[in-house]
Amino acid sequence: RIAGVHETMAPKNDAPEDAPVYSFTPKHRHQIKLHMMSGVTLLPWLRLLWCYWRVLDWRRYGHRIIFLTLMSFINSLLAIPDWWFYGRAAANQQLHSEPLFILGHPRTGTTHLHNLLALDPAFAHATTFAAGFPSSFISLERAGLKWVLAPLLEPTRPMDAMQLTWDTPAEDEIATNTLTGGVSYYLPIVLPREEARLRHLLTLRTPASAQPQPAQPQPHQQAPTDRKHASAAGSSGSAAVVAGARTQQQQQQQQQQQGGEAADSTGLATQEEWATWQESFLHFMKKVTLRDLVTKGGDRPRPLLIKSPVHTARVHIWRALFPRARFVYIHRHPLQVFQSAAHMADTYYWYTYLQQPTNRQVTDFIFDQYDTLYREYMSWRAVLGPDELVEVSFDELESDPIPTLKRIYDAFGWGARFESLEPAFRTYCKSLGDFKKNQLSRLSPELEARVRERWAESFAAFGYS
């Protein structure tokens, strides 16, 4: 049984009671659009209700609970064609052994980078429709029925007014959260008061496989087979993923002997939570790959372009599941990250809540998530080789996107195809010429001082003043 809120002790928050917080304004109480779990089917939804029904704000958000319950019945019916026509093909679908992960804290530019790299047809990626309706997206797209669910979408994202369509690249963790009924660190965006009890889902370590991250830089070891000879479609590519899933515990235990202090101190996931999350993640990735083949044609799976900020805390998972994975990490001035993250919480999260949080709970969520993502990433930063990891800043991607992208492609040995992609990159960047960036609220001197003190290490690590 999936551990519920009644079975997990919340980690203590060390912030004093009088610590400054950001002021959020309750809004969108009656909205049902843009809810990240609109695509949930019946069984996962019942699992979530079983675990959390006692802590839902039934009086304030009862209409959303009713809406999601109705959608769970509709989605279960819509899922039948995907299961009937594509279920076996998805289960047998091979995954390319060299995905590209975009890492970084929310609001560091991960979406901008994702949108740019998704222009490369060499990648397969999740769309907003696929992530929102992971149980039915292939058959609904093939039947031309995406428009049926269009009323649940807005033309722009509420947090930054960027264009939003069903074909916009999207975060795969949205789908995993929906498929598992909340066995995901995206559930705190729905149940913000339970964040501390759900924090173990950020790293997804289990009692059996928990390992300390490498505290000291380890010599980079080249993969046993040259990347250019890695199978993109044959059994070796698929076997690498399957073997990684089966041997993650052994690899993590080996890393434990090499590493130092554990990077994560926020608790461990149960073995069932890990198995549920992993099965749903791989299932969705297989469906995304299958959809890519159905749409673009061909018989060889393309590398997956994967972006969800929470994945920054899971490099240990990706190294086990996909030993040949590559990573791009994007960072931004920490003050701007906090301002933008708070703005997103105040403009978007109110669409998804089934609980009303306090200002302190949302502020602490932003602080704590940043701490964990930064700490986990830095523990792996020196371990990854130059052909595995590229770091970019938000400022350079915004001011010089083409040279920044070229640096990524050159580092990963993709320079030969960059020239053919450059016109598409330039066209997309030109389309953003009239885009107006958010006017972020100025932080109080007390809150700015708290950010500078709490995130001092990241200021220093990336050279921000």
N, C-alpha and C positions, 0 to 999 in steps of 0.2 A: 504493500500500500504506500502511496506517495505520502511523505511526511507532511502534515498540515500544521497550521499555526499553533495548534494546541500541543505539539510535540517538540517544538524547537525553541530553545532559549535565545533571546536576542542578545547580541554582543553589546557591551556597554559603550556609550558614547562619552568620550573624555571632555567634550566641549562644556565649559561652565554654563550655568543657566543664564547668566547675563551676557553671554557672547552675542555680538551683533548679528542680526539676521536680515535677509532680504524681505521686503514687503510684497506679498503676492495678493492679487485681487480676485476673489471668486467670480466666476463668469461661466457662460455656456451651460448652465445647469440643465436646461431642457433640450440640449442638442443631442442627437443620436448619430449625426454624421461623423465621419473621420475616426470612428472607434477602431482601434487596432485589432480588436477581436471580433469584428463583424463577420469574419469568415469561419468562426468556430462551428464545429459539428456537435452533435448531441452528447456523445460519450465524454469528450474532453470538457465540455461545459458542465456536465453533471459532476465530473471529478472536481472541478474548481469550486462549484457550489458546495459539494460535500466537505471540502477542506476549509472553506472560508465563509460559509453562510452566516456564521455568528458575528463576523466583523464587518459585513457589508452595511453601508448606509442605506437601508431599505427606504426610509422615508424621503431622503433627499434624492437618491438615484434609483428608486424603484422602477421608474419608467425605462431606464437603460437596461436594468436587469431583465425586465419583461421583453424589451426589444431583442436583447442578445439571446434570450430563451427562444423566441420565435425564429430568429435567424438560425439558431442551431438546428431546428427542425428543417428549415428550408435548405440550409447548407448540406444536411445529411442526404436529402433527396438529390440535390445538385451534384453530390459527390459520386452518385451511382455510376454515371457514364464514365467518369475517370477510372473508377475501380474496375468496371466491366471491360472497357476497351483498352485501357492503358496500364492496368494494375500489374499484370505479369511482365510487360515490357519495362516498366519502371523498376520493378524488383530486380530484374536481370541487367539493368542498364549499368554499363561500366562508367567509371568516373576517370577523367584525366588525372594523372598522378602529380601534376604540377600546377595547382591553383595559385592565384595571386590574391593575397589578403591585404586589404587596406585597413591599417590600424591607426588609432588615435582617439582621443577623448571626444565625446559629442561637442560639436560646435568648433572644431579645429579646422574644418575644411574638408572633412572626409566625404561629404556629399558632393562637393564641387569636383574633387578628384575622381570620385566614383562615376559621375556623369561624363567626365572627359574620357576616362579609360573605357567606359562602356561603348564608346563610339568605335572601338576597335572590334571588327567582326571576328577576330581570332578568339575572342572570349565569349563564353556563355555567362549570363547573369540573370538574377531574379528581377522581375518587374514588379511594379506596385500591385498589379492585378494578381500575379502569382503569389506574392507574399501575403496579400490580403485574403486570398481565397485558395489556400494551398491544396485543398481537397478536391477542387473542381476546375482549376484554371485551364487545363489543357483542352478538355472537351468544350468548355464554354467559349474559349478563344476559337477553336476550330469551327464551332457552329456560328460564330459571329454574334455571340450573345453578351459580350461584355457590357453593352449599352444598358442591359437590364438592371445592372447594379450601379450604373452611373450616378443615381441620386445620392449614393452614400459618399460621393467624392466632391471636393471643392476644386475650382480651377487653379488655385494656388495654395501653397503650404502656409498655414497660419503663422508659423514662427518666423518666416523670412520672405514670404510673398513670391517664392520661386514657383515656376510653372509646375503643375501637378497633373499628370494624366495616368491612365492605367499602364502606359508603356514606360513611364519613368523608372529608372533603376531604383531598386529598393533593398532594404535590409532583410537578410534571410532570417534573422532572429525573430522578426515579427511572425513569420510563418511557424517557426519552432514553438514560440509561445502559444500560438493558436492550436497547433496540432497536439501539444502536450497538455493543454488545459492549465497553463501557467507554470510549468516546470522550466522556468526561464527567468533571467534577471530583468526581463522586460515587464514582468508582473508588477513590480513596484510602481510602474507608471499607471497601473490600474488600481492597485491597492497600496498607496504610498505609506500608510501607517504601519504596514507590515515589512517595510524595507529591511530593517535590521534582521528580521527572522528569515529573510530570503537572500541575504548577502552571500551565503555560501554558493548560490547558483551563479555568481559572477565568475568564479574560477572553476567550479565544478570538480573540485578534488573530492575523492571518496576515502573512507578509512582504509580500504584495501590498496588504493593506488596513489594516495597522497604522497607527494615527494617535495623536498626542499628544492627551490630553484637554484641554479648554479650561482653562488655568491661571488666566486672568483672567475675571471675570464678563462675559458677553456680554449685550447688550440682548435682552430677551425679545421674540420676534417671534410675533405671533398667526398661527395657521394661516390659509392663504389663504381658506378657506371656513369660515363659522361652524359650530361643532360641532353645533348643533341641526339643521343641514341635511345633516350627514354621512349617507351611505347606510348603513343597517344591514343591508341584504340585497342590494342591487343590485350591478351590476358595479363601481361606484366603490369600494365597500368592499373587495371582493376584489382589485381592481386595485391599491389602495393597498398591500396586503400584498405582492403579486407584484412590483410596481414597487420596493418597498423592498428585497426580497430581491435583485433584479437590480442595483440601483444603490447597494448599500451601500458598495462600494469608492469610487465617486465622491463620495458624501456624506462619507465618512470623510476622503478626501483634501482636501475643501473645509474640513472642520473642522481639518485639520492646519495649514492656512494661518492659521487664526485662533488656534490654541491655543499653549500653551507647552510645558513639558517633559512628556515622556510619563509617564503615571501608572503604567504597568506596566513593571516591569523584570525580570519573571520568565520571559521567553522568549515565543516565538511558536508558534502552532499551524500545522501544515502546511495547505496549501490543501485537501488531501483530508480532513483532520480537520474543518476548518470546514464543508466541503460535506456531510460525513456527519452531523455534528451538526445543521446547519440543516435538512437534509432530514428527519431523524427528528423533530426538534422540531415542524416545521410539519405533518408527517404526523400526529403524535399530537394536535396541537391541532385539526386538521380532524376527526379521529375523535371527539374530545371534543365538538366542536360538533355533529357528526352525531348522536351519541348523545343529546345534549341535545334536539335537534329530534325525534328518534324517541320520547323519553321524555315530553317536555312538549307536543309538538305544535307546530304553526306552520310557517311556511315562511321566516321571517327569522332568521338567526343572531343569537344574543344575544352581548353582549360577554363575553369570556373573563375570568375571575378567575384570575390566575396567581400562584402563590407557590412559589418555591424560593429559599432564602437566597443561593445562588450568583448569582442574577440581579442582585444588588446590584452586582456587578462588571461588568455587561453593559449599562449604560444606553446605551452607544454603539450596541449592536446593536438595542435596542428602539426607539431614536429613528430608526434607519434602516428597520427592518421595519415599525414601527407609528408613523408620525409623530404620530398623534393619541392615543397611549397616555397614560394617567394613572398616577401613582405615589403610593403611601402608604409612607412610611419610618417604621419604628418602632425606637426606641432604648431602651436600658436601662443602668443603672449598670454600668460595665465590670467591676467586681469580681464582681458577680452574674452577668454574662455568662460570665466565665471559670469561675466555680464551677459554673454550670449546664451549660456546655459540657463541662467535665471529667466531671461527673456523667453526662451523656448518653454520653460515650465509654466510661465504665466500666460502664454498665448496658445499653447497646444495641449498641455497635460490636462487642462480642465475639460477637454472633449472626451477624455478616456477614463477619468476617475470613477470608481464605484465607492470611494471613500473620500471625505474631505480632509485634507491634511492641514497641519498648522504651518505657519511660516518657518518655524524652527525645523520641522521635519523635512520640508523640501530643501531648505538651505543645507542641512546636514547631509541629505542625499547627494547633493552636488559635490560637497566637500569629500565625502567618504568614497564616492565612486571615482573621483579624480585620483585620490590617494592610492586606491587599489590598482587602477589601470596604470598609473605612472610607475608604481613600485614593481608590478609584475613585468611590465615592459622592460624596465631598466635592468632587471635581473637576467634578462635574456639578450640584452642589446650587444654585449661584448662577445656572446657566444655565436651569433649569426655571422656568417661570412659576407664579404662584399658582393658576392653573386647571389646572396639570399635576402639582403636587407638594403633598402635605400631610405634615407631620411630626407624629408623636404619640409619647408616651413610654409605656413599659410601665406605669409607675405610674399615669398618668391613665387608661389603658384599663382597668386593674384596679380602680381606686377609683371612677371615674365613667365607665363604659362608654357609657351612653346619650348624654350630652353630647359625648363624644369622637367617637362615630359620627356624631352630628348635624353636628359641625364638618366631618367628611369629606364628608358628603353635601351640605352647604351650599356648600363650596368648589368642588365639581365640578358644581354646578347641579342636584343631584338632590333638593333639599329637598322638592319637591312630593310625592315618594313616600315620604319618611322616615316620615311619620305612620302610614301603613299598615303599615310594617315594624316600628315600635317594639314592638308586643306580642310579636312573635316574638323580637326581641332581648332583651326583658325576661325572657321565659320561659326562654330559653337561659341567660342570666346567673343566674337563680334556680336553675336545675338544677345550677349549680356551687357552690351554697351549702355543701354538705357536702364539697366537694372539699378534700383535704388536700395542701397544697403540699409539695414535696420539702424535706427537712431537709438542706441542702447542707453539705458538709464545710468546716470553717474552713480557710482557707489559712494556711500557715506565714508568719511575718513576712517571711522571705526571698522567698517566692514572691509574696506580696502586694506587696512592694516592686518586684519585677520587673514585675508587671502594671501598677503605677502608673507606672513609668518607661517601659515599652514602649508603653503606650497613653495617655500623658499628653495627646496632642493631642485625643483623643476625650473625655477627662475635661473638658477646657477647652471644647471645642466645644459640648457639650450641658449644661454647668453642673453636673457631678457633682463631689462633694468626695472 
